[in-house]
Amino acid sequence: MSTALDPVGTVPRTISVAAPPPARHEGYGRGFWGVAILIATEGMLFLALVATYFFLRAASTSWPLGGIEPPEIGVRAWVFTALLLGSSVPIFWADAAVKQGDYRVVRVALTISSLMGAAFLVNTVLDFRDLTFGWDTNAYGSIYYVIVGLHATHVGAGLVISAVVQIKLWMGLIDAEHHTAVEVFSLYWHFVDAVWIVVFASVFISPHLR
């Protein structure tokens, strides 16, 4: 409703104004944007670390330094890489199922993804155990441990977040209308997988390219 004057300009009259149509999409909540900002920050951190890795490599006469053998990229490395990247598929499944109210599918999908991520994390720990150098051996050892170790930490954090989402599902705190927790976890997990592509290409594959 609004008020205007008649043509003479003396008598006010009321004009009916139609209400604006409701928004078709409510937009993303604060939780989503909070995780998006976190991912942007973490992405810059990994970018800086990878840039440091290649700076050290460019400034060195040989790489890896100190006669260290390049990381192995045999069948095992490719299998667990495929396993981690494949863990995003159940997350897409869960993200679609929660919007339809199929919570059993969500729980199954999150469990499958968590098992795949956990297997990758165990393999990373075994790789660290078998290394012939430490984080303090030289610059290569330091940057290797920081990059790969930081990514493994993010995988571990993702598994914890997945467990929290599972708990919220069992408690009935997530439904077809309120599923921000699933959305933000999905966003985070896809980020972790995308980062591994960069890490694997930079730290594992590039040293073999002469």
C-alpha positions as CSV (number, residue, x, y, z in Angstrom):
1,M,0.0,0.0,0.0
2,S,1.2,3.6,-0.7
3,T,-0.3,7.1,-0.5
4,A,-0.4,9.6,-3.4
5,L,-2.1,12.9,-4.1
6,D,-5.0,13.4,-6.6
7,P,-4.3,15.5,-9.7
8,V,-5.3,18.6,-7.9
9,G,-2.7,17.8,-5.2
10,T,-5.0,18.3,-2.2
11,V,-6.8,15.0,-1.4
12,P,-4.6,12.0,-0.6
13,R,-5.7,8.7,-2.0
14,T,-4.5,5.1,-1.5
15,I,-3.0,3.0,-4.3
16,S,-2.7,-0.8,-4.0
17,V,0.7,-2.2,-4.9
18,A,1.0,-5.9,-5.4
19,A,3.4,-7.7,-3.1
20,P,6.6,-9.0,-4.8
21,P,6.5,-12.7,-5.7
22,P,8.3,-15.1,-3.3
23,A,11.9,-15.9,-4.1
24,R,12.3,-19.1,-6.1
25,H,15.4,-20.1,-4.2
26,E,16.2,-19.2,-0.6
27,G,19.9,-19.2,-1.3
28,Y,22.7,-20.8,0.8
29,G,22.8,-20.4,4.5
30,R,25.6,-19.1,6.7
31,G,27.0,-22.6,7.3
32,F,27.5,-23.1,3.5
33,W,29.2,-19.8,3.1
34,G,31.3,-20.4,6.2
35,V,32.7,-23.6,4.8
36,A,33.1,-22.0,1.3
37,I,35.3,-19.3,2.9
38,L,37.2,-22.0,4.8
39,I,37.8,-23.9,1.6
40,A,39.0,-20.8,-0.2
41,T,41.5,-20.2,2.6
42,E,42.7,-23.8,2.7
43,G,43.0,-23.7,-1.1
44,M,45.3,-20.7,-0.9
45,L,47.4,-22.5,1.7
46,F,47.9,-25.6,-0.5
47,L,48.6,-23.3,-3.5
48,A,51.3,-21.6,-1.5
49,L,52.8,-24.9,-0.4
50,V,52.8,-26.4,-4.0
51,A,54.4,-23.1,-5.2
52,T,57.1,-23.5,-2.5
53,Y,57.7,-27.1,-3.6
54,F,58.3,-26.1,-7.2
55,F,60.4,-23.1,-6.1
56,L,62.7,-25.4,-4.1
57,R,62.8,-27.8,-7.1
58,A,63.8,-25.0,-9.5
59,A,66.5,-23.8,-7.2
60,S,68.1,-27.3,-6.8
61,T,70.5,-29.0,-9.1
62,S,68.9,-32.4,-8.4
63,W,65.4,-33.4,-7.2
64,P,64.7,-34.9,-4.8
65,L,67.6,-33.5,-2.8
66,G,70.3,-35.6,-1.1
67,G,69.9,-38.6,-3.4
68,I,66.4,-39.4,-2.1
69,E,64.4,-41.6,-4.5
70,P,61.3,-40.1,-6.0
71,P,58.0,-41.3,-4.5
72,E,56.8,-44.5,-5.9
73,I,53.8,-44.3,-8.3
74,G,53.1,-48.0,-8.8
75,V,49.8,-49.8,-8.8
76,R,49.3,-49.2,-5.1
77,A,49.5,-45.4,-5.4
78,W,47.1,-45.4,-8.3
79,V,44.6,-47.7,-6.6
80,F,44.4,-45.6,-3.5
81,T,44.2,-42.4,-5.5
82,A,41.3,-43.9,-7.4
83,L,39.8,-45.0,-4.1
84,L,39.9,-41.5,-2.7
85,L,38.6,-39.8,-5.8
86,G,35.9,-42.4,-6.1
87,S,34.8,-41.6,-2.5
88,S,33.1,-38.5,-3.9
89,V,30.6,-40.6,-5.9
90,P,28.7,-41.8,-2.7
91,I,28.7,-38.2,-1.5
92,F,26.9,-37.1,-4.6
93,W,24.5,-39.9,-4.0
94,A,23.9,-38.9,-0.4
95,D,23.4,-35.2,-1.3
96,A,20.7,-36.2,-3.8
97,A,19.0,-38.7,-1.4
98,V,18.8,-36.3,1.6
99,K,16.7,-33.9,-0.5
100,Q,14.3,-36.7,-1.2
101,G,14.1,-37.8,2.4
102,D,15.7,-41.1,1.8
103,Y,17.9,-41.1,5.0
104,R,18.8,-44.8,4.8
105,V,20.5,-44.2,1.5
106,V,22.3,-41.1,3.0
107,R,23.6,-43.2,5.8
108,V,24.8,-46.0,3.5
109,A,26.5,-43.5,1.1
110,L,28.3,-41.7,3.9
111,T,29.5,-45.0,5.4
112,I,30.8,-46.2,2.0
113,S,32.6,-42.9,1.4
114,S,34.1,-42.9,5.0
115,L,35.4,-46.5,4.5
116,M,37.1,-45.5,1.2
117,G,38.6,-42.4,2.8
118,A,39.8,-44.3,5.9
119,A,41.5,-46.9,3.6
120,F,43.3,-44.0,1.8
121,L,44.3,-42.5,5.2
122,V,45.7,-45.8,6.4
123,N,47.7,-46.2,3.2
124,T,49.1,-42.7,3.7
125,V,50.3,-43.6,7.2
126,L,51.9,-46.8,5.9
127,D,53.7,-44.7,3.2
128,F,55.1,-42.4,5.9
129,R,56.3,-45.4,7.9
130,D,58.2,-46.7,4.9
131,L,59.9,-43.5,4.0
132,T,63.7,-43.5,4.1
133,F,63.9,-39.8,5.0
134,G,62.3,-37.5,7.7
135,W,60.8,-34.1,7.8
136,D,64.1,-32.7,9.0
137,T,66.4,-34.5,6.5
138,N,66.5,-31.5,4.1
139,A,64.2,-29.0,2.3
140,Y,62.6,-31.8,0.2
141,G,61.8,-33.9,3.2
142,S,60.2,-30.9,5.0
143,I,58.0,-29.8,2.1
144,Y,57.0,-33.5,1.3
145,Y,55.9,-34.1,4.9
146,V,54.0,-30.8,5.1
147,I,52.1,-31.1,1.9
148,V,51.2,-34.8,2.2
149,G,50.7,-34.7,5.9
150,L,48.5,-31.6,5.7
151,H,46.3,-33.3,3.1
152,A,46.1,-36.5,5.3
153,T,45.0,-34.2,8.2
154,H,42.2,-32.9,6.0
155,V,41.1,-36.4,5.1
156,G,41.0,-37.3,8.8
157,A,39.0,-34.1,9.6
158,G,36.6,-35.1,6.8
159,L,36.1,-38.5,8.4
160,V,35.3,-36.8,11.7
161,I,32.8,-34.5,10.0
162,S,31.2,-37.4,8.3
163,A,30.7,-39.2,11.7
164,V,29.1,-36.0,13.1
165,V,26.7,-35.9,10.1
166,Q,25.8,-39.5,10.7
167,I,25.1,-38.8,14.4
168,K,22.8,-35.9,13.4
169,L,21.0,-38.2,11.0
170,W,20.3,-40.7,13.8
171,M,19.2,-38.0,16.1
172,G,16.7,-36.7,13.5
173,L,18.4,-33.3,13.2
174,I,18.6,-33.6,9.4
175,D,15.6,-33.9,7.1
176,A,14.6,-33.0,3.5
177,E,14.1,-29.4,4.5
178,H,17.1,-29.0,6.8
179,H,20.2,-30.7,5.4
180,T,22.9,-28.0,5.5
181,A,25.2,-30.4,7.3
182,V,25.2,-32.8,4.4
183,E,25.7,-30.0,1.9
184,V,28.7,-28.5,3.7
185,F,30.3,-31.9,4.2
186,S,29.8,-32.7,0.6
187,L,31.5,-29.4,-0.4
188,Y,34.4,-30.1,2.0
189,W,35.0,-33.7,0.8
190,H,35.0,-32.7,-2.9
191,F,37.6,-30.1,-2.0
192,V,39.8,-32.7,-0.3
193,D,39.6,-34.9,-3.3
194,A,40.4,-32.1,-5.7
195,V,43.4,-31.1,-3.7
196,W,44.7,-34.6,-3.9
197,I,44.7,-34.4,-7.7
198,V,47.1,-31.4,-7.4
199,V,49.2,-33.0,-4.7
200,F,49.5,-36.3,-6.5
201,A,50.5,-34.7,-9.8
202,S,53.0,-32.3,-8.1
203,V,54.6,-34.4,-5.4
204,F,54.3,-37.9,-6.8
205,I,54.3,-37.6,-10.6
206,S,56.4,-34.6,-11.4
207,P,59.7,-35.9,-9.9
208,H,59.6,-38.7,-12.5
209,L,59.3,-36.2,-15.4
210,R,62.8,-35.2,-16.4
